[in-house]
Amino acid sequence: MFRGLHGGVTDALAVAGGKVLALGDAALEAVGPGTRIVELDGRLAIPAFNEAHMHLLLFGLGLRQVKLRAEEVRSLDEALNRLKAAAATTPKGQWVLGGGYDHTALDVGRHPDVAELDAAVPDHPVFITRTCGHMGVANTAALRLAGIGHNTPDPEGGVIERAAGRLTGLIQERAMRLVKEAMPPPTQAAMVEAIEAAGDHLAALGFASATDMNVGMTADMEEVAAYRAASPRQRMWLVLAGNPEGIADAAWEAGMRPWTPRDDLQAMLRWGAVKVFADGSAGGLTAAFFDPYEVAETRGVFTFPTDTIHALLAKFHAQGWQLDIHAIGDAAIEQVLAGMEAAGAAPERRHRIEHCGFLTEGQRHRMKARGILPVPQPSFMREFGETYLRVLGPQRALRAYPMKTWLAEGHHPSASTDSPVCSVDPFANLHAMVTRETAEGRVMGAEERLTMAEALHCYGWCGAYTTFAESTRGTLEPGMDADLAVLDTDLLAEGADILGTRCDLTLRGGAVIHDRHGELPA
């Protein structure tokens, strides 16, 4: 059993009252007539995974959408055929939605075009979202419902792509809200079902805690009501959408106040942070950099002018929220870091820069001085590393998401996937952390590889730290919450099959939320 990075391993663990009771010989001595025993038989028990940055509701809703991720769809024809098949079972006039396509992985090497979507699905509005979530392609019916024409101006922080005077269907960044506002919002029942289905999926992978970033991005304040009506499987850190089109202001007016360390750590729902976007995605050429991309004369897209975003950060900081701010490129990171510094960021606030993929050494040092945490997605290197090399060049790509450096400098980098941007599979993410390999097997900066113990630490304790919960979870020490996962493979063993690992058992506070083999029946 892996207790934690600094606790090493132990051969026995006892759980009682939702807490870790004892370890080693003391655990064996605690066995009584009513004790239920699980024999590991060569398996590994670890502190349960903590998904520090994902979109849980969106992931759950996406389980019903057309799946276009690169591991399944590598050609434009396959993507169009999947959309056509979905349309065949959808009443005419209703939306057909797809998600996860990666234009760089398609055989044509580009985004699908509006005309191609029209030909495949002529009788339904269609919108497909790129894997990054920062852009998508609409057909003519969807554009019409959204009120987008060839002369519609680009909204602030957004792009409506045109070529030779016509719409291509590609909608980027804040322009996407024009399409999304034209869609019927999901019902509360559908959102509750999605939250619980996503939670079951995560529990089966070993997660007992998760963060839902940008709550309100799909259905406004109804998402808050859906979370309160649902039975979440994970301990949730919930981050309100803070862009002007988001719900942070409405939530404040409704009386919602940020969770603080004085409040109940055992609450299943903790509303503690606000998210604001500073830029887009590197693969989509919208992350904001000081230097141009290698493949286009662009430095990316800032979501807001500096004065605007700094005012937002100052407001939410003054209200007491943790700031969880999306910034990927070094120029966007600079904009956000300067805004946090001006707002008065201090270590006890634990503000976060989400993604924080391409930062400078000086920015790292300034973040450390203020206790500003990077919340990276190591799986980006696995899924998008080849794209980074092509669009940014090796000098920037190979030093992206520097997990080893962050850990050595004391930044407490949590591990996450940004799912549904990347697969939520923790074993693929662990593999990315210890190998730094792309899906094609190319090593992206070997000096930033972690040991497996370090990777598990980032996926447990560091995730807890980002949400002020490290005193109760993230390690398996006496008195800590009994949030643990039993894996079918000893990942600490030499040559372990990381990608083939499965979770057999997940406990949250000693309660079973996943039991693959029925080892702890109710």
KESE-160372 format. One line per field, with one value per residue (C-alpha): chain; residue in three letters; x negated, y negated, z negated. Coordinates in pm, 1 decimal. Layout:
N
unit	A ...
code	ala ...
X	X ...
Y	Y ...
Z	Z ...
END
This chain:
522
unit	A A A A A A A A A A A A A A A A A A A A A A A A A A A A A A A A A A A A A A A A A A A A A A A A A A A A A A A A A A A A A A A A A A A A A A A A A A A A A A A A A A A A A A A A A A A A A A A A A A A A A A A A A A A A A A A A A A A A A A A A A A A A A A A A A A A A A A A A A A A A A A A A A A A A A A A A A A A A A A A A A A A A A A A A A A A A A A A A A A A A A A A A A A A A A A A A A A A A A A A A A A A A A A A A A A A A A A A A A A A A A A A A A A A A A A A A A A A A A A A A A A A A A A A A A A A A A A A A A A A A A A A A A A A A A A A A A A A A A A A A A A A A A A A A A A A A A A A A A A A A A A A A A A A A A A A A A A A A A A A A A A A A A A A A A A A A A A A A A A A A A A A A A A A A A A A A A A A A A A A A A A A A A A A A A A A A A A A A A A A A A A A A A A A A A A A A A A A A A A A A A A A A A A A A A A A A A A A A A A A A A A A A A A A A A A A A A A A A A A A A A A A A A A A A A A A A A A A A A A A A A A A A A A A A A A A A A A A A A A A A A A A A A A A A A A A A A A A A A A A A A A A A A A A A A A A A A A A A A A A A A A
code	met phe arg gly leu his gly gly val thr asp ala leu ala val ala gly gly lys val leu ala leu gly asp ala ala leu glu ala val gly pro gly thr arg ile val glu leu asp gly arg leu ala ile pro ala phe asn glu ala his met his leu leu leu phe gly leu gly leu arg gln val lys leu arg ala glu glu val arg ser leu asp glu ala leu asn arg leu lys ala ala ala ala thr thr pro lys gly gln trp val leu gly gly gly tyr asp his thr ala leu asp val gly arg his pro asp val ala glu leu asp ala ala val pro asp his pro val phe ile thr arg thr cys gly his met gly val ala asn thr ala ala leu arg leu ala gly ile gly his asn thr pro asp pro glu gly gly val ile glu arg ala ala gly arg leu thr gly leu ile gln glu arg ala met arg leu val lys glu ala met pro pro pro thr gln ala ala met val glu ala ile glu ala ala gly asp his leu ala ala leu gly phe ala ser ala thr asp met asn val gly met thr ala asp met glu glu val ala ala tyr arg ala ala ser pro arg gln arg met trp leu val leu ala gly asn pro glu gly ile ala asp ala ala trp glu ala gly met arg pro trp thr pro arg asp asp leu gln ala met leu arg trp gly ala val lys val phe ala asp gly ser ala gly gly leu thr ala ala phe phe asp pro tyr glu val ala glu thr arg gly val phe thr phe pro thr asp thr ile his ala leu leu ala lys phe his ala gln gly trp gln leu asp ile his ala ile gly asp ala ala ile glu gln val leu ala gly met glu ala ala gly ala ala pro glu arg arg his arg ile glu his cys gly phe leu thr glu gly gln arg his arg met lys ala arg gly ile leu pro val pro gln pro ser phe met arg glu phe gly glu thr tyr leu arg val leu gly pro gln arg ala leu arg ala tyr pro met lys thr trp leu ala glu gly his his pro ser ala ser thr asp ser pro val cys ser val asp pro phe ala asn leu his ala met val thr arg glu thr ala glu gly arg val met gly ala glu glu arg leu thr met ala glu ala leu his cys tyr gly trp cys gly ala tyr thr thr phe ala glu ser thr arg gly thr leu glu pro gly met asp ala asp leu ala val leu asp thr asp leu leu ala glu gly ala asp ile leu gly thr arg cys asp leu thr leu arg gly gly ala val ile his asp arg his gly glu leu pro ala
X	0.0 -128.1 -77.9 -204.6 -524.0 -684.0 -515.6 -641.6 -457.1 -292.2 -155.2 172.8 427.5 734.7 1039.0 1306.4 1559.6 1464.7 1103.8 772.2 745.2 403.7 120.0 -106.9 -109.4 129.9 380.5 352.4 399.0 721.1 889.1 1197.5 1487.8 1681.7 1388.5 1417.2 1082.8 968.0 655.2 447.8 259.5 -0.8 229.3 162.5 377.1 322.6 481.1 778.3 718.0 821.4 919.9 810.6 943.5 1220.7 1572.1 1772.5 2121.1 2005.7 1837.6 2160.1 2370.0 2114.6 2174.6 2486.6 2317.4 2147.5 1796.7 1532.4 1214.2 892.7 852.6 1175.2 1200.4 903.4 1075.4 1317.7 1543.8 1571.0 1662.6 1929.6 2067.8 2104.7 2293.3 2512.5 2594.1 2688.0 2910.5 3095.6 3225.2 3289.2 3615.8 3572.3 3493.4 3335.8 2967.3 2698.0 2395.3 2051.8 1736.4 1367.2 1251.2 890.3 837.7 462.9 535.1 784.6 663.3 740.0 537.7 798.9 1131.6 1448.2 1621.1 1975.0 2054.8 1940.2 2159.8 2452.1 2413.4 2393.0 2672.3 2902.6 3211.4 3067.1 2857.6 2512.2 2231.1 1914.4 1662.3 1287.2 1113.7 978.8 1331.3 1227.7 1371.5 1611.4 1774.6 2141.7 2349.9 2568.0 2879.9 2690.9 2536.8 2880.6 3029.4 2734.8 2791.4 2446.0 2408.7 2118.9 2123.1 2165.1 1879.4 1640.3 1733.9 1467.5 1230.7 1388.1 1344.6 1599.9 1382.8 1435.5 1256.4 1302.2 1590.3 1791.2 1839.2 1638.0 1844.8 1547.4 1636.1 1361.5 1340.3 1607.4 1787.3 1896.6 2152.1 2356.2 2412.6 2456.1 2718.4 2920.3 2932.1 3207.1 3049.1 3046.5 3322.7 3242.4 3324.8 3076.1 2807.0 2863.2 2837.6 2518.2 2355.9 2427.8 2326.8 1999.0 1941.5 1990.9 1742.4 1483.0 1541.1 1464.8 1128.2 1034.5 1142.7 1295.4 1255.2 1297.9 1325.0 1586.0 1444.4 1667.8 2001.7 2270.6 2107.4 2391.1 2713.7 2641.6 2768.0 2967.2 2638.3 2612.2 2960.5 2872.7 2567.5 2773.8 3035.6 2784.4 2604.3 2243.4 2005.8 1696.4 1618.7 1665.7 1477.5 1704.5 1574.7 1819.9 1802.5 1663.6 1658.5 1924.0 2151.4 2101.7 2285.9 2043.9 2221.5 2566.4 2447.4 2315.9 2645.1 2827.7 2627.8 2362.7 2036.3 1701.9 1610.5 1327.5 1095.6 1317.0 1607.4 1691.5 1422.9 1657.1 1918.5 1974.4 2020.4 1779.3 1824.3 1483.3 1358.6 1429.3 1286.2 1202.0 1045.9 737.0 668.6 751.8 566.0 222.0 342.5 611.5 358.6 553.7 332.0 162.1 -216.9 -483.2 -625.2 -430.9 -330.2 -548.4 -265.4 -77.5 -135.1 51.5 -37.5 298.8 606.4 646.3 996.5 1005.3 804.2 568.0 768.4 1085.9 944.0 751.1 1075.3 1245.1 960.7 960.6 1337.3 1342.2 1032.1 1197.5 1509.2 1296.2 1301.7 1005.2 905.7 881.7 777.4 726.6 395.8 185.6 -53.4 -331.3 -172.3 161.5 -15.7 -188.4 142.9 299.5 -1.1 -26.3 346.1 320.6 22.7 210.8 513.6 302.9 249.5 96.1 0.4 299.9 539.0 394.7 495.6 443.6 339.2 518.1 306.4 10.3 -156.3 -419.3 -559.0 -897.1 -1140.9 -1072.6 -699.4 -757.1 -948.9 -681.6 -411.4 -607.1 -650.3 -271.3 -172.1 2.2 47.1 8.0 287.5 150.2 268.9 -24.2 198.1 178.3 -179.1 -55.3 241.8 121.2 -259.2 -307.2 -83.3 -282.0 -603.9 -452.1 -280.0 -524.8 -857.2 -1077.4 -1215.3 -870.1 -710.3 -972.3 -969.3 -590.8 -415.4 -738.2 -612.8 -953.1 -1065.8 -739.7 -758.9 -1125.1 -1056.0 -760.0 -473.7 -259.0 -151.1 172.4 250.5 564.0 697.8 936.1 1177.2 1357.7 1068.8 850.3 948.4 1015.8 823.7 577.9 347.1 283.2 208.4 -28.5 -201.1 -244.1 -399.6 -656.9 -747.9 -673.0 -583.2 -337.7 -83.8 -333.2 -609.8 -819.5 -975.8 -898.0 -1167.7 -1299.0 -1430.3 -1069.8 -980.0 -847.7 -887.8 -566.1 -560.2 -587.0 -314.6 -77.6 -159.0 -58.1 263.1 356.0 202.8 134.7 492.1 614.9 383.1 534.0 871.7 746.6 811.1 458.9 513.5 779.8 704.1 430.3 232.6 315.1 205.9 396.4 672.6 700.6 1020.3 1040.2 1041.4 851.6 834.8 719.7 550.2 509.5 144.2 -140.4 -240.8 -546.3 -694.0 -956.2 -806.1 -443.8 -185.8 -62.9 171.5 327.2 403.8 761.4 920.3 1079.4 1215.4 1275.1 1367.0 1475.2 1470.4 1472.8 1789.0 1770.8 1835.3 1687.3 1637.2 1537.1 1528.4 1782.8 1516.4 1704.2 2075.5 2317.3
Y	0.0 -342.6 -581.0 -891.2 -1040.2 -1085.5 -795.3 -515.9 -184.3 41.0 395.3 341.6 66.3 54.2 -165.3 -259.1 -540.2 -665.0 -726.1 -546.8 -384.5 -222.6 -95.9 209.2 424.0 186.7 243.2 620.7 593.6 396.4 687.7 808.7 1051.2 804.7 685.0 727.0 807.4 737.6 925.4 732.1 1037.0 829.1 538.3 180.1 -38.7 -412.7 -737.7 -783.2 -996.3 -1363.4 -1506.6 -1867.7 -2014.4 -1869.4 -1954.4 -1683.2 -1790.5 -1851.7 -1509.8 -1347.0 -1527.2 -1430.8 -1062.4 -1106.2 -1306.1 -1180.3 -1067.3 -1213.3 -1176.8 -1099.1 -751.9 -657.4 -897.1 -962.7 -1054.2 -1324.4 -1064.4 -871.1 -1190.1 -1279.5 -924.3 -927.5 -1255.9 -1124.7 -811.7 -1022.4 -1244.2 -937.9 -869.7 -1235.1 -1411.8 -1668.2 -2013.8 -1896.0 -1952.4 -1695.6 -1753.7 -1597.8 -1644.5 -1569.2 -1592.6 -1697.1 -1851.5 -1783.7 -1410.8 -1390.0 -1259.7 -1596.1 -1787.9 -2061.4 -2141.9 -2009.1 -2273.5 -2407.6 -2270.5 -1922.2 -1928.7 -2054.4 -1768.5 -1505.7 -1643.4 -1873.9 -1862.9 -1933.6 -2206.9 -2059.3 -2175.7 -1977.4 -2089.3 -2048.7 -1844.1 -2159.7 -2293.4 -2636.8 -2612.8 -2417.4 -2394.3 -2464.1 -2384.5 -2640.7 -2553.4 -2609.5 -2934.9 -3058.8 -2979.9 -3157.2 -3467.5 -3443.7 -3572.6 -3667.8 -4022.6 -3936.2 -4107.5 -3907.2 -3946.0 -4055.1 -3765.9 -3554.3 -3473.7 -3384.3 -3244.3 -3349.4 -3249.8 -3423.9 -3620.6 -3318.7 -3155.1 -2836.9 -2729.5 -2753.0 -2946.1 -3020.0 -3122.1 -3366.2 -3357.5 -3004.7 -3145.4 -3272.4 -2911.3 -2775.1 -3037.3 -2913.5 -2559.0 -2448.0 -2407.5 -2061.0 -1988.6 -1959.5 -1587.5 -1543.3 -1730.5 -1529.5 -1211.0 -1339.8 -1433.4 -1091.9 -899.9 -1092.4 -1024.9 -651.9 -659.9 -838.8 -610.0 -310.8 -471.0 -534.2 -896.7 -1002.7 -1379.3 -1600.8 -1962.5 -2085.6 -2390.5 -2667.6 -2564.2 -2760.9 -2737.8 -2525.4 -2602.3 -2905.6 -2890.7 -2576.4 -2388.8 -2492.3 -2355.8 -2032.7 -1976.0 -2035.9 -1786.7 -1519.6 -1255.9 -1317.0 -1023.4 -1238.6 -1516.1 -1814.6 -2144.0 -2360.6 -2656.5 -2919.0 -3059.8 -3411.0 -3554.1 -3826.3 -3572.6 -3336.4 -3305.8 -3432.3 -3766.9 -3603.9 -3353.9 -3636.1 -3823.2 -3500.4 -3484.8 -3226.4 -3286.4 -3114.1 -2815.3 -2897.1 -2673.4 -2751.0 -2564.5 -2192.8 -1993.4 -1694.0 -1873.5 -1691.3 -2022.7 -2306.0 -2625.5 -2783.1 -2942.8 -3143.6 -3079.5 -3340.6 -3272.2 -3462.1 -3281.5 -2972.2 -2653.8 -2596.2 -2326.7 -2561.8 -2849.3 -3065.2 -3037.8 -3377.6 -3384.5 -3654.3 -3501.2 -3389.9 -3034.1 -2837.9 -2766.6 -3098.7 -3470.3 -3485.4 -3509.8 -3374.3 -3536.5 -3723.3 -3671.0 -4020.1 -4341.1 -4361.8 -4628.1 -4419.7 -4092.6 -4265.0 -4425.8 -4086.0 -3930.6 -4217.5 -4189.9 -3815.1 -3829.5 -4096.5 -3880.8 -3602.2 -3352.7 -3141.8 -3254.7 -2959.9 -3135.6 -2971.6 -3072.4 -2852.0 -3073.8 -3273.7 -3607.5 -3506.9 -3374.0 -3712.9 -3895.7 -3676.6 -3674.3 -4053.6 -4076.4 -3840.3 -4031.7 -4360.8 -4209.8 -4110.2 -3736.7 -3573.4 -3212.9 -3156.9 -3229.0 -2953.0 -3116.3 -2893.7 -2928.8 -2654.8 -2474.5 -2713.1 -2516.7 -2745.2 -2969.9 -3133.5 -3078.9 -3427.3 -3360.9 -3041.0 -3231.8 -3501.7 -3236.3 -3064.0 -3392.9 -3447.4 -3084.2 -3076.9 -2715.5 -2565.3 -2321.4 -2135.2 -1846.9 -1610.5 -1418.1 -1715.3 -1606.1 -1258.2 -1362.7 -1694.3 -1677.6 -1613.9 -1911.3 -2131.6 -2041.4 -2132.3 -2459.5 -2590.1 -2426.7 -2215.9 -2501.6 -2576.3 -2233.4 -2025.0 -2241.7 -2261.1 -2147.0 -2108.9 -1870.8 -1775.5 -2137.0 -2244.1 -1963.6 -2032.4 -2403.3 -2339.8 -2448.1 -2142.1 -2071.2 -1875.4 -1628.8 -1651.3 -1586.2 -1873.0 -1597.6 -1584.6 -1768.1 -1463.0 -1117.4 -1112.8 -782.5 -833.0 -558.7 -732.2 -1046.7 -861.6 -715.3 -1067.6 -1187.6 -909.3 -878.0 -1221.8 -1026.0 -1137.9 -886.3 -816.8 -738.1 -1054.6 -1170.9 -1536.3 -1660.2 -1358.8 -1577.4 -1650.1 -1283.6 -1192.7 -874.4 -679.3 -777.8 -1145.3 -1106.2 -947.0 -1231.3 -1487.6 -1293.7 -1276.3 -1510.8 -1798.4 -1785.9 -1799.8 -2094.1 -2299.1 -2276.3 -2327.1 -1958.6 -1822.5 -1791.2 -1524.4 -1348.9 -1278.6 -1037.0 -716.8 -809.0 -745.1 -1000.7 -1084.0 -1025.2 -669.6 -779.5 -503.4 -300.7 57.6 108.7 448.0 369.8 273.7 -45.8 -81.2 240.6 228.2 270.0 234.6 215.8 -135.6 -172.3 169.1 102.7 110.2 3.4 284.0 91.7 -273.7 -402.7 -755.4 -810.5 -433.8 -395.8 -181.0 -378.3 -119.8 252.9 431.0 781.0 745.2 767.5 545.7 614.5 392.1
Z	0.0 100.1 -191.7 -14.2 125.0 -217.1 -397.0 -179.0 -173.4 -429.0 -417.3 -603.9 -661.9 -885.0 -820.0 -1074.7 -1092.1 -747.7 -852.8 -829.4 -1173.9 -1171.7 -954.2 -952.0 -1266.6 -1442.5 -1160.9 -1197.1 -1572.9 -1515.4 -1334.1 -1519.5 -1467.6 -1250.7 -1044.2 -668.1 -508.5 -154.8 -50.7 199.2 334.6 514.2 598.6 493.4 267.6 306.8 191.1 423.7 729.5 724.7 1065.5 1013.5 1338.8 1550.5 1666.1 1495.4 1600.6 1957.2 1957.8 1839.2 2099.1 2362.8 2298.1 2515.1 2793.7 3109.8 3016.1 3246.8 3039.2 3226.9 3076.7 3258.4 3553.3 3781.5 4106.2 4213.0 4374.5 4047.8 3859.9 4115.7 4119.4 3741.0 3754.8 4036.1 3832.9 3529.5 3742.7 3872.2 3519.3 3428.2 3518.1 3795.8 3667.9 3342.0 3273.3 3352.3 3128.8 3145.1 2946.4 2930.4 3291.4 3350.4 3693.2 3672.1 3639.6 3927.4 4262.7 4426.4 4164.9 4124.5 3962.4 4125.3 4338.2 4316.1 4662.7 4562.6 4253.0 4463.1 4710.2 4435.9 4216.3 4415.9 4192.1 3846.0 3686.0 3618.3 3392.7 3329.3 3069.7 3111.0 2841.7 2673.7 2618.3 2745.2 3094.4 3306.6 3647.0 3720.2 4025.4 4200.6 4000.5 3672.8 3795.0 3897.6 3555.7 3392.3 3603.8 3760.9 4116.6 4337.6 4199.2 3829.6 3642.0 3427.4 3059.6 2812.9 2754.8 3029.4 3397.4 3666.6 3943.5 4303.2 4622.8 4957.5 4808.4 4689.1 4352.5 4303.5 4002.7 3764.4 3447.6 3193.9 2829.2 2705.0 3040.5 2948.2 2706.6 3003.7 3109.0 2758.9 2674.1 2970.8 2832.9 2592.6 2247.6 2090.8 1841.0 1473.0 1489.2 1774.6 1581.0 1262.9 1466.0 1629.6 1294.9 1150.2 1464.4 1482.3 1113.1 1162.7 1448.6 1234.1 937.1 1159.5 1234.8 870.4 819.3 487.1 544.9 849.5 958.9 1204.7 1375.9 1507.0 1359.8 1542.7 1885.4 2026.3 1837.5 1618.6 1257.8 1335.2 1307.3 942.7 882.6 1063.1 843.2 531.3 653.4 756.0 552.1 654.2 619.4 565.4 318.9 551.4 567.6 781.5 979.3 1102.9 1455.7 1407.4 1758.4 1802.2 1974.3 1678.0 1346.5 1081.9 1046.5 1041.1 781.0 561.7 592.7 497.8 174.9 263.4 80.9 121.0 -92.3 -331.9 -538.6 -841.2 -676.6 -662.4 -482.6 -461.9 -252.8 75.9 259.9 190.7 393.7 357.3 675.4 989.4 1334.9 1598.0 1938.5 2049.4 2378.7 2581.4 2678.0 2827.3 3066.2 3193.1 3231.2 2985.0 2675.1 2636.3 2674.2 2685.2 3004.0 3312.6 3385.4 3626.0 3870.0 3887.6 3842.1 3515.1 3149.5 3037.3 2887.5 2558.2 2423.9 2271.2 2278.2 1983.2 1795.8 1825.2 1697.7 1419.3 1301.2 1298.4 1097.6 848.8 797.6 739.4 518.5 302.4 270.4 124.2 411.0 507.1 857.3 1100.9 1421.0 1759.3 1918.6 2148.5 2345.7 2180.2 2274.2 2120.7 1811.3 1778.9 1808.1 1538.3 1306.7 1316.9 1241.8 946.1 809.5 842.6 667.7 368.3 420.1 111.9 31.1 -197.2 92.4 312.8 637.8 939.2 1300.4 1487.4 1748.8 1715.9 1991.8 2143.8 1872.0 1823.9 1539.2 1407.2 1404.1 1205.7 939.4 912.4 877.5 600.3 411.9 408.4 355.2 695.7 800.0 1147.1 1230.9 1533.8 1751.5 1814.6 2054.4 2292.1 2367.7 2454.7 2665.3 2813.3 2790.8 3161.1 3239.7 3000.3 3181.5 3517.2 3422.2 3159.9 3242.4 3011.4 2798.8 2655.9 2690.7 2510.0 2195.9 2167.9 1848.9 1646.3 1375.3 1233.2 1209.1 1046.3 793.5 710.6 660.6 429.1 654.6 565.0 926.1 927.0 1204.8 1415.1 1763.5 1846.2 1951.0 2188.4 2358.1 2286.5 2173.6 1799.3 1774.0 1484.1 1603.7 1935.0 1734.3 1501.1 1805.7 1944.2 1618.3 1587.0 1957.0 2114.1 2428.5 2692.7 2819.8 3101.2 2850.3 2884.7 2554.8 2480.8 2243.3 2052.8 1770.0 1665.9 1606.6 1261.2 1063.4 1015.2 647.2 747.1 1007.4 753.7 513.4 777.7 846.7 478.6 222.4 463.5 588.3 228.4 159.2 441.2 264.0 -95.1 -180.0 -230.9 -607.1 -554.6 -224.2 24.1 -193.0 -379.2 -730.2 -1054.7 -1097.7 -728.1 -530.8 -400.7 -38.3 135.6 453.2 505.0 841.8 1007.4 1084.2 852.0 1027.5 802.6 939.8 1213.2 1558.9 1445.2 1725.6 1653.6 1949.0 1885.1 1517.4 1389.8 1062.0 860.8 561.5 468.5 122.7 33.0 -340.6 -387.5 -175.8 135.6 455.0 693.2 644.3 961.4 810.9 529.2 257.8 11.4 65.9 -121.3
END
